């Protein structure tokens, strides 16, 4: 009992209360905005969407309390099983997944649709942390030392690309690169990796679908589609707060 009390006090004293309350403030602003945008004056209510957001907030708080209630050192035991589960789910998506918007990314569980590529990001963090928990070599890791991490993460990225979901696949790659950098990858090896990625870009461009190419081109040059994909970027650029204040003429001043 004494040890349990000590653990509870330690958790409370080290808890990031400022970040927690700021998060609640942002959630409150978001829910209020959703309520205001969906409020129907005739019906006198805002529909189920605000309630749904509050429900997800409650579930998130339960998940948070659960996560901080046990020693995080035990998580490393779940790294490879969790990775295997994500690999299985990403494979199942291609077989029984729900399609929408030209992509097959979700598994319909009845009460909600699961997108396995999202928890796959966590799987990469866990499995890489598990792999790098051993002592780092004195001179850091060479690329040839990391064939196991590449073999682990490669299937997750490829299965996400097949859906197709280019954006999430890129994020998975960024998470992976961040983990191996923190794990001790030599800077020269990182430079080689970046160079190889840049050299692969023309080949990768050939395999992109047309709408994926259009998204990248519009991101680089919004003016190529001013009334479509680039509309909001252009409007943001031309908004009054970005415009220089007009000077009053001498006559107008008087």
HELIX and SHEET records of a PDB file:
HELIX    1   1 UNK A    2  UNK A   14  1                                  13    
HELIX    2   2 UNK A   17  UNK A   38  1                                  22    
HELIX    3   3 UNK A   49  UNK A   67  1                                  19    
HELIX    4   4 UNK A   72  UNK A   78  5                                   7    
HELIX    5   5 UNK A   79  UNK A   96  1                                  18    
HELIX    6   6 UNK A  116  UNK A  131  1                                  16    
HELIX    7   7 UNK A  143  UNK A  146  5                                   4    
HELIX    8   8 UNK A  147  UNK A  162  1                                  16    
HELIX    9   9 UNK A  166  UNK A  183  1                                  18    
HELIX   10  10 UNK A  187  UNK A  207  1                                  21    
HELIX   11  11 UNK A  210  UNK A  220  1                                  11    
HELIX   12  12 UNK A  222  UNK A  225  5                                   4    
HELIX   13  13 UNK A  231  UNK A  237  1                                   7    
HELIX   14  14 UNK A  240  UNK A  242  5                                   3    
HELIX   15  15 UNK A  250  UNK A  253  1                                   4    
SHEET    1   A 3 UNK A  98  UNK A 100  0                                        
SHEET    2   A 3 UNK A 103  UNK A 108 -1                                        
SHEET    3   A 3 UNK A 113  UNK A 114 -1                                        
END                                                                             
